[in-house]
Amino acid sequence: MKEVSPEKLDRANTLNELNLDMMDMVDIIFEIEKVYSIYIPDNAQIFTVNDVVDYIVKQNLE
């Protein structure tokens, strides 16, 4: 998985702006599912870093 420096990370960044390819995105989703004990379906509308954060928060509140 590619490393993204924290200085370059902003909630408004799209995942494409972070130069993540499809395999990177799959790895990230698997890691998020494992760490937060949630499931992210293939049809989840996740395009930005903020979308990722919002999805995690929403799943942990339900």
PyMOL Python script that loads the backbone (N, CA, C, O; Angstrom):
from pymol import cmd

cmd.read_pdbstr("""\
ATOM      1  N   MET A   1       0.841  -1.166   0.000  1.00  0.00           N
ATOM      2  CA  MET A   1       0.000   0.000   0.000  1.00  0.00           C
ATOM      3  C   MET A   1       0.892   1.237   0.000  1.00  0.00           C
ATOM      4  O   MET A   1       1.922   1.282   0.673  1.00  0.00           O
ATOM      5  N   LYS A   2       0.476   2.227  -0.762  1.00  0.00           N
ATOM      6  CA  LYS A   2       1.241   3.475  -0.825  1.00  0.00           C
ATOM      7  C   LYS A   2       1.136   4.243   0.477  1.00  0.00           C
ATOM      8  O   LYS A   2       0.123   4.187   1.174  1.00  0.00           O
ATOM      9  N   GLU A   3       2.193   4.954   0.787  1.00  0.00           N
ATOM     10  CA  GLU A   3       2.220   5.827   1.956  1.00  0.00           C
ATOM     11  C   GLU A   3       1.827   7.231   1.509  1.00  0.00           C
ATOM     12  O   GLU A   3       2.259   7.705   0.458  1.00  0.00           O
ATOM     13  N   VAL A   4       1.004   7.885   2.316  1.00  0.00           N
ATOM     14  CA  VAL A   4       0.642   9.277   2.071  1.00  0.00           C
ATOM     15  C   VAL A   4       1.091  10.056   3.291  1.00  0.00           C
ATOM     16  O   VAL A   4       0.696   9.749   4.416  1.00  0.00           O
ATOM     17  N   SER A   5       1.913  11.060   3.066  1.00  0.00           N
ATOM     18  CA  SER A   5       2.420  11.827   4.211  1.00  0.00           C
ATOM     19  C   SER A   5       1.280  12.637   4.825  1.00  0.00           C
ATOM     20  O   SER A   5       0.441  13.176   4.104  1.00  0.00           O
ATOM     21  N   PRO A   6       1.248  12.721   6.134  1.00  0.00           N
ATOM     22  CA  PRO A   6       0.180  13.462   6.815  1.00  0.00           C
ATOM     23  C   PRO A   6       0.078  14.915   6.370  1.00  0.00           C
ATOM     24  O   PRO A   6      -1.009  15.493   6.376  1.00  0.00           O
ATOM     25  N   GLU A   7       1.203  15.506   5.985  1.00  0.00           N
ATOM     26  CA  GLU A   7       1.181  16.903   5.534  1.00  0.00           C
ATOM     27  C   GLU A   7       0.362  17.072   4.256  1.00  0.00           C
ATOM     28  O   GLU A   7      -0.203  18.140   4.020  1.00  0.00           O
ATOM     29  N   LYS A   8       0.294  16.034   3.439  1.00  0.00           N
ATOM     30  CA  LYS A   8      -0.445  16.101   2.178  1.00  0.00           C
ATOM     31  C   LYS A   8      -1.900  15.665   2.324  1.00  0.00           C
ATOM     32  O   LYS A   8      -2.688  15.805   1.388  1.00  0.00           O
ATOM     33  N   LEU A   9      -2.256  15.143   3.485  1.00  0.00           N
ATOM     34  CA  LEU A   9      -3.582  14.602   3.694  1.00  0.00           C
ATOM     35  C   LEU A   9      -4.533  15.681   4.182  1.00  0.00           C
ATOM     36  O   LEU A   9      -4.277  16.361   5.176  1.00  0.00           O
ATOM     37  N   ASP A  10      -5.636  15.820   3.457  1.00  0.00           N
ATOM     38  CA  ASP A  10      -6.666  16.780   3.813  1.00  0.00           C
ATOM     39  C   ASP A  10      -8.010  16.095   3.595  1.00  0.00           C
ATOM     40  O   ASP A  10      -8.165  15.304   2.664  1.00  0.00           O
ATOM     41  N   ARG A  11      -8.971  16.395   4.445  1.00  0.00           N
ATOM     42  CA  ARG A  11     -10.273  15.730   4.328  1.00  0.00           C
ATOM     43  C   ARG A  11     -10.935  16.004   2.988  1.00  0.00           C
ATOM     44  O   ARG A  11     -11.778  15.220   2.553  1.00  0.00           O
ATOM     45  N   ALA A  12     -10.578  17.089   2.327  1.00  0.00           N
ATOM     46  CA  ALA A  12     -11.180  17.426   1.042  1.00  0.00           C
ATOM     47  C   ALA A  12     -10.540  16.672  -0.125  1.00  0.00           C
ATOM     48  O   ALA A  12     -11.090  16.661  -1.227  1.00  0.00           O
ATOM     49  N   ASN A  13      -9.385  16.042   0.104  1.00  0.00           N
ATOM     50  CA  ASN A  13      -8.715  15.301  -0.968  1.00  0.00           C
ATOM     51  C   ASN A  13      -9.597  14.176  -1.495  1.00  0.00           C
ATOM     52  O   ASN A  13     -10.229  13.444  -0.734  1.00  0.00           O
ATOM     53  N   THR A  14      -9.622  14.061  -2.815  1.00  0.00           N
ATOM     54  CA  THR A  14     -10.235  12.860  -3.378  1.00  0.00           C
ATOM     55  C   THR A  14      -9.193  11.763  -3.294  1.00  0.00           C
ATOM     56  O   THR A  14      -7.995  12.033  -3.213  1.00  0.00           O
ATOM     57  N   LEU A  15      -9.653  10.535  -3.313  1.00  0.00           N
ATOM     58  CA  LEU A  15      -8.712   9.421  -3.253  1.00  0.00           C
ATOM     59  C   LEU A  15      -7.824   9.406  -4.494  1.00  0.00           C
ATOM     60  O   LEU A  15      -6.670   8.983  -4.424  1.00  0.00           O
ATOM     61  N   ASN A  16      -8.349   9.862  -5.626  1.00  0.00           N
ATOM     62  CA  ASN A  16      -7.534   9.949  -6.850  1.00  0.00           C
ATOM     63  C   ASN A  16      -6.431  10.991  -6.711  1.00  0.00           C
ATOM     64  O   ASN A  16      -5.332  10.794  -7.231  1.00  0.00           O
ATOM     65  N   GLU A  17      -6.703  12.089  -6.023  1.00  0.00           N
ATOM     66  CA  GLU A  17      -5.686  13.129  -5.822  1.00  0.00           C
ATOM     67  C   GLU A  17      -4.516  12.612  -5.001  1.00  0.00           C
ATOM     68  O   GLU A  17      -3.413  13.153  -5.079  1.00  0.00           O
ATOM     69  N   LEU A  18      -4.748  11.576  -4.222  1.00  0.00           N
ATOM     70  CA  LEU A  18      -3.680  10.992  -3.417  1.00  0.00           C
ATOM     71  C   LEU A  18      -2.900   9.938  -4.195  1.00  0.00           C
ATOM     72  O   LEU A  18      -2.055   9.236  -3.640  1.00  0.00           O
ATOM     73  N   ASN A  19      -3.199   9.839  -5.488  1.00  0.00           N
ATOM     74  CA  ASN A  19      -2.525   8.900  -6.394  1.00  0.00           C
ATOM     75  C   ASN A  19      -2.652   7.448  -5.933  1.00  0.00           C
ATOM     76  O   ASN A  19      -1.698   6.673  -6.011  1.00  0.00           O
ATOM     77  N   LEU A  20      -3.837   7.096  -5.454  1.00  0.00           N
ATOM     78  CA  LEU A  20      -4.098   5.727  -5.041  1.00  0.00           C
ATOM     79  C   LEU A  20      -4.700   4.958  -6.206  1.00  0.00           C
ATOM     80  O   LEU A  20      -5.673   5.402  -6.814  1.00  0.00           O
ATOM     81  N   ASP A  21      -4.122   3.809  -6.513  1.00  0.00           N
ATOM     82  CA  ASP A  21      -4.706   2.986  -7.560  1.00  0.00           C
ATOM     83  C   ASP A  21      -5.744   2.060  -6.931  1.00  0.00           C
ATOM     84  O   ASP A  21      -5.944   2.080  -5.716  1.00  0.00           O
ATOM     85  N   MET A  22      -6.399   1.253  -7.752  1.00  0.00           N
ATOM     86  CA  MET A  22      -7.478   0.395  -7.286  1.00  0.00           C
ATOM     87  C   MET A  22      -7.004  -0.577  -6.198  1.00  0.00           C
ATOM     88  O   MET A  22      -7.721  -0.808  -5.224  1.00  0.00           O
ATOM     89  N   MET A  23      -5.828  -1.135  -6.354  1.00  0.00           N
ATOM     90  CA  MET A  23      -5.316  -2.066  -5.341  1.00  0.00           C
ATOM     91  C   MET A  23      -5.053  -1.355  -4.010  1.00  0.00           C
ATOM     92  O   MET A  23      -5.307  -1.915  -2.944  1.00  0.00           O
ATOM     93  N   ASP A  24      -4.549  -0.136  -4.075  1.00  0.00           N
ATOM     94  CA  ASP A  24      -4.344   0.644  -2.856  1.00  0.00           C
ATOM     95  C   ASP A  24      -5.676   0.876  -2.147  1.00  0.00           C
ATOM     96  O   ASP A  24      -5.775   0.747  -0.927  1.00  0.00           O
ATOM     97  N   MET A  25      -6.694   1.218  -2.926  1.00  0.00           N
ATOM     98  CA  MET A  25      -8.003   1.486  -2.349  1.00  0.00           C
ATOM     99  C   MET A  25      -8.594   0.230  -1.712  1.00  0.00           C
ATOM    100  O   MET A  25      -9.198   0.302  -0.641  1.00  0.00           O
ATOM    101  N   VAL A  26      -8.426  -0.907  -2.357  1.00  0.00           N
ATOM    102  CA  VAL A  26      -8.902  -2.174  -1.794  1.00  0.00           C
ATOM    103  C   VAL A  26      -8.167  -2.465  -0.490  1.00  0.00           C
ATOM    104  O   VAL A  26      -8.792  -2.846   0.499  1.00  0.00           O
ATOM    105  N   ASP A  27      -6.854  -2.290  -0.479  1.00  0.00           N
ATOM    106  CA  ASP A  27      -6.070  -2.506   0.743  1.00  0.00           C
ATOM    107  C   ASP A  27      -6.531  -1.590   1.872  1.00  0.00           C
ATOM    108  O   ASP A  27      -6.642  -2.018   3.020  1.00  0.00           O
ATOM    109  N   ILE A  28      -6.795  -0.343   1.544  1.00  0.00           N
ATOM    110  CA  ILE A  28      -7.244   0.619   2.549  1.00  0.00           C
ATOM    111  C   ILE A  28      -8.597   0.203   3.110  1.00  0.00           C
ATOM    112  O   ILE A  28      -8.807   0.242   4.322  1.00  0.00           O
ATOM    113  N   ILE A  29      -9.504  -0.191   2.241  1.00  0.00           N
ATOM    114  CA  ILE A  29     -10.831  -0.607   2.697  1.00  0.00           C
ATOM    115  C   ILE A  29     -10.736  -1.832   3.595  1.00  0.00           C
ATOM    116  O   ILE A  29     -11.383  -1.879   4.642  1.00  0.00           O
ATOM    117  N   PHE A  30      -9.941  -2.822   3.205  1.00  0.00           N
ATOM    118  CA  PHE A  30      -9.758  -4.008   4.057  1.00  0.00           C
ATOM    119  C   PHE A  30      -9.199  -3.620   5.420  1.00  0.00           C
ATOM    120  O   PHE A  30      -9.643  -4.139   6.443  1.00  0.00           O
ATOM    121  N   GLU A  31      -8.240  -2.721   5.440  1.00  0.00           N
ATOM    122  CA  GLU A  31      -7.629  -2.298   6.700  1.00  0.00           C
ATOM    123  C   GLU A  31      -8.641  -1.546   7.574  1.00  0.00           C
ATOM    124  O   GLU A  31      -8.701  -1.762   8.785  1.00  0.00           O
ATOM    125  N   ILE A  32      -9.425  -0.673   6.963  1.00  0.00           N
ATOM    126  CA  ILE A  32     -10.459   0.058   7.706  1.00  0.00           C
ATOM    127  C   ILE A  32     -11.474  -0.921   8.291  1.00  0.00           C
ATOM    128  O   ILE A  32     -11.864  -0.795   9.452  1.00  0.00           O
ATOM    129  N   GLU A  33     -11.900  -1.890   7.492  1.00  0.00           N
ATOM    130  CA  GLU A  33     -12.862  -2.883   7.980  1.00  0.00           C
ATOM    131  C   GLU A  33     -12.304  -3.653   9.171  1.00  0.00           C
ATOM    132  O   GLU A  33     -13.011  -3.917  10.143  1.00  0.00           O
ATOM    133  N   LYS A  34     -11.033  -4.005   9.077  1.00  0.00           N
ATOM    134  CA  LYS A  34     -10.398  -4.765  10.152  1.00  0.00           C
ATOM    135  C   LYS A  34     -10.243  -3.919  11.421  1.00  0.00           C
ATOM    136  O   LYS A  34     -10.603  -4.362  12.512  1.00  0.00           O
ATOM    137  N   VAL A  35      -9.716  -2.724  11.278  1.00  0.00           N
ATOM    138  CA  VAL A  35      -9.440  -1.865  12.431  1.00  0.00           C
ATOM    139  C   VAL A  35     -10.723  -1.428  13.134  1.00  0.00           C
ATOM    140  O   VAL A  35     -10.779  -1.415  14.364  1.00  0.00           O
ATOM    141  N   TYR A  36     -11.755  -1.070  12.363  1.00  0.00           N
ATOM    142  CA  TYR A  36     -12.980  -0.529  12.948  1.00  0.00           C
ATOM    143  C   TYR A  36     -14.108  -1.550  13.066  1.00  0.00           C
ATOM    144  O   TYR A  36     -15.208  -1.209  13.501  1.00  0.00           O
ATOM    145  N   SER A  37     -13.846  -2.795  12.684  1.00  0.00           N
ATOM    146  CA  SER A  37     -14.851  -3.862  12.756  1.00  0.00           C
ATOM    147  C   SER A  37     -16.155  -3.453  12.071  1.00  0.00           C
ATOM    148  O   SER A  37     -17.244  -3.605  12.624  1.00  0.00           O
ATOM    149  N   ILE A  38     -16.011  -2.933  10.858  1.00  0.00           N
ATOM    150  CA  ILE A  38     -17.173  -2.547  10.065  1.00  0.00           C
ATOM    151  C   ILE A  38     -17.063  -3.202   8.700  1.00  0.00           C
ATOM    152  O   ILE A  38     -16.012  -3.726   8.333  1.00  0.00           O
ATOM    153  N   TYR A  39     -18.158  -3.168   7.953  1.00  0.00           N
ATOM    154  CA  TYR A  39     -18.173  -3.679   6.585  1.00  0.00           C
ATOM    155  C   TYR A  39     -18.441  -2.511   5.653  1.00  0.00           C
ATOM    156  O   TYR A  39     -19.357  -1.723   5.891  1.00  0.00           O
ATOM    157  N   ILE A  40     -17.658  -2.392   4.604  1.00  0.00           N
ATOM    158  CA  ILE A  40     -17.860  -1.359   3.592  1.00  0.00           C
ATOM    159  C   ILE A  40     -18.246  -2.066   2.301  1.00  0.00           C
ATOM    160  O   ILE A  40     -17.408  -2.729   1.688  1.00  0.00           O
ATOM    161  N   PRO A  41     -19.496  -1.938   1.879  1.00  0.00           N
ATOM    162  CA  PRO A  41     -19.937  -2.624   0.667  1.00  0.00           C
ATOM    163  C   PRO A  41     -19.283  -2.038  -0.589  1.00  0.00           C
ATOM    164  O   PRO A  41     -18.825  -0.896  -0.595  1.00  0.00           O
ATOM    165  N   ASP A  42     -19.254  -2.838  -1.631  1.00  0.00           N
ATOM    166  CA  ASP A  42     -18.642  -2.400  -2.888  1.00  0.00           C
ATOM    167  C   ASP A  42     -19.321  -1.155  -3.463  1.00  0.00           C
ATOM    168  O   ASP A  42     -18.682  -0.367  -4.159  1.00  0.00           O
ATOM    169  N   ASN A  43     -20.595  -0.980  -3.180  1.00  0.00           N
ATOM    170  CA  ASN A  43     -21.326   0.163  -3.749  1.00  0.00           C
ATOM    171  C   ASN A  43     -21.323   1.397  -2.842  1.00  0.00           C
ATOM    172  O   ASN A  43     -22.064   2.346  -3.096  1.00  0.00           O
ATOM    173  N   ALA A  44     -20.505   1.397  -1.796  1.00  0.00           N
ATOM    174  CA  ALA A  44     -20.413   2.566  -0.913  1.00  0.00           C
ATOM    175  C   ALA A  44     -19.895   3.758  -1.711  1.00  0.00           C
ATOM    176  O   ALA A  44     -18.976   3.628  -2.520  1.00  0.00           O
ATOM    177  N   GLN A  45     -20.488   4.900  -1.477  1.00  0.00           N
ATOM    178  CA  GLN A  45     -20.114   6.125  -2.186  1.00  0.00           C
ATOM    179  C   GLN A  45     -18.981   6.823  -1.446  1.00  0.00           C
ATOM    180  O   GLN A  45     -19.209   7.773  -0.697  1.00  0.00           O
ATOM    181  N   ILE A  46     -17.769   6.350  -1.659  1.00  0.00           N
ATOM    182  CA  ILE A  46     -16.594   6.899  -0.978  1.00  0.00           C
ATOM    183  C   ILE A  46     -15.624   7.421  -2.036  1.00  0.00           C
ATOM    184  O   ILE A  46     -15.026   6.660  -2.796  1.00  0.00           O
ATOM    185  N   PHE A  47     -15.489   8.757  -2.057  1.00  0.00           N
ATOM    186  CA  PHE A  47     -14.640   9.390  -3.065  1.00  0.00           C
ATOM    187  C   PHE A  47     -13.560  10.283  -2.465  1.00  0.00           C
ATOM    188  O   PHE A  47     -12.538  10.549  -3.098  1.00  0.00           O
ATOM    189  N   THR A  48     -13.796  10.742  -1.240  1.00  0.00           N
ATOM    190  CA  THR A  48     -12.845  11.658  -0.607  1.00  0.00           C
ATOM    191  C   THR A  48     -12.426  11.106   0.756  1.00  0.00           C
ATOM    192  O   THR A  48     -13.034  10.174   1.282  1.00  0.00           O
ATOM    193  N   VAL A  49     -11.391  11.695   1.304  1.00  0.00           N
ATOM    194  CA  VAL A  49     -10.957  11.331   2.655  1.00  0.00           C
ATOM    195  C   VAL A  49     -12.101  11.605   3.630  1.00  0.00           C
ATOM    196  O   VAL A  49     -12.329  10.822   4.551  1.00  0.00           O
ATOM    197  N   ASN A  50     -12.813  12.702   3.435  1.00  0.00           N
ATOM    198  CA  ASN A  50     -13.947  13.032   4.295  1.00  0.00           C
ATOM    199  C   ASN A  50     -15.029  11.953   4.221  1.00  0.00           C
ATOM    200  O   ASN A  50     -15.635  11.618   5.239  1.00  0.00           O
ATOM    201  N   ASP A  51     -15.277  11.410   3.035  1.00  0.00           N
ATOM    202  CA  ASP A  51     -16.249  10.318   2.888  1.00  0.00           C
ATOM    203  C   ASP A  51     -15.843   9.111   3.735  1.00  0.00           C
ATOM    204  O   ASP A  51     -16.692   8.474   4.359  1.00  0.00           O
ATOM    205  N   VAL A  52     -14.568   8.803   3.755  1.00  0.00           N
ATOM    206  CA  VAL A  52     -14.065   7.682   4.553  1.00  0.00           C
ATOM    207  C   VAL A  52     -14.329   7.943   6.029  1.00  0.00           C
ATOM    208  O   VAL A  52     -14.854   7.080   6.732  1.00  0.00           O
ATOM    209  N   VAL A  53     -13.966   9.131   6.498  1.00  0.00           N
ATOM    210  CA  VAL A  53     -14.157   9.483   7.906  1.00  0.00           C
ATOM    211  C   VAL A  53     -15.641   9.441   8.263  1.00  0.00           C
ATOM    212  O   VAL A  53     -16.015   8.861   9.283  1.00  0.00           O
ATOM    213  N   ASP A  54     -16.482  10.046   7.440  1.00  0.00           N
ATOM    214  CA  ASP A  54     -17.919  10.063   7.708  1.00  0.00           C
ATOM    215  C   ASP A  54     -18.504   8.657   7.752  1.00  0.00           C
ATOM    216  O   ASP A  54     -19.353   8.361   8.594  1.00  0.00           O
ATOM    217  N   TYR A  55     -18.057   7.795   6.854  1.00  0.00           N
ATOM    218  CA  TYR A  55     -18.571   6.417   6.811  1.00  0.00           C
ATOM    219  C   TYR A  55     -18.198   5.679   8.092  1.00  0.00           C
ATOM    220  O   TYR A  55     -19.031   4.981   8.671  1.00  0.00           O
ATOM    221  N   ILE A  56     -16.967   5.828   8.531  1.00  0.00           N
ATOM    222  CA  ILE A  56     -16.514   5.161   9.770  1.00  0.00           C
ATOM    223  C   ILE A  56     -17.325   5.664  10.960  1.00  0.00           C
ATOM    224  O   ILE A  56     -17.792   4.869  11.776  1.00  0.00           O
ATOM    225  N   VAL A  57     -17.493   6.962  11.059  1.00  0.00           N
ATOM    226  CA  VAL A  57     -18.242   7.546  12.172  1.00  0.00           C
ATOM    227  C   VAL A  57     -19.687   7.048  12.153  1.00  0.00           C
ATOM    228  O   VAL A  57     -20.220   6.640  13.185  1.00  0.00           O
ATOM    229  N   LYS A  58     -20.311   7.081  10.991  1.00  0.00           N
ATOM    230  CA  LYS A  58     -21.701   6.625  10.866  1.00  0.00           C
ATOM    231  C   LYS A  58     -21.844   5.168  11.286  1.00  0.00           C
ATOM    232  O   LYS A  58     -22.774   4.829  12.017  1.00  0.00           O
ATOM    233  N   GLN A  59     -20.948   4.311  10.843  1.00  0.00           N
ATOM    234  CA  GLN A  59     -21.023   2.887  11.186  1.00  0.00           C
ATOM    235  C   GLN A  59     -20.813   2.640  12.670  1.00  0.00           C
ATOM    236  O   GLN A  59     -21.423   1.731  13.232  1.00  0.00           O
ATOM    237  N   ASN A  60     -19.980   3.414  13.304  1.00  0.00           N
ATOM    238  CA  ASN A  60     -19.718   3.231  14.725  1.00  0.00           C
ATOM    239  C   ASN A  60     -20.820   3.807  15.606  1.00  0.00           C
ATOM    240  O   ASN A  60     -20.900   3.482  16.790  1.00  0.00           O
ATOM    241  N   LEU A  61     -21.680   4.669  15.030  1.00  0.00           N
ATOM    242  CA  LEU A  61     -22.781   5.218  15.791  1.00  0.00           C
ATOM    243  C   LEU A  61     -24.022   4.347  15.706  1.00  0.00           C
ATOM    244  O   LEU A  61     -24.924   4.474  16.534  1.00  0.00           O
ATOM    245  N   GLU A  62     -24.080   3.471  14.724  1.00  0.00           N
ATOM    246  CA  GLU A  62     -25.262   2.609  14.556  1.00  0.00           C
ATOM    247  C   GLU A  62     -25.197   1.386  15.417  1.00  0.00           C
ATOM    248  O   GLU A  62     -26.112   0.563  15.390  1.00  0.00           O
TER     249      GLU A  62
END
""", "prot")
cmd.dss("prot")
cmd.show_as("cartoon", "prot")
cmd.util.cbc("prot")
cmd.orient("prot")
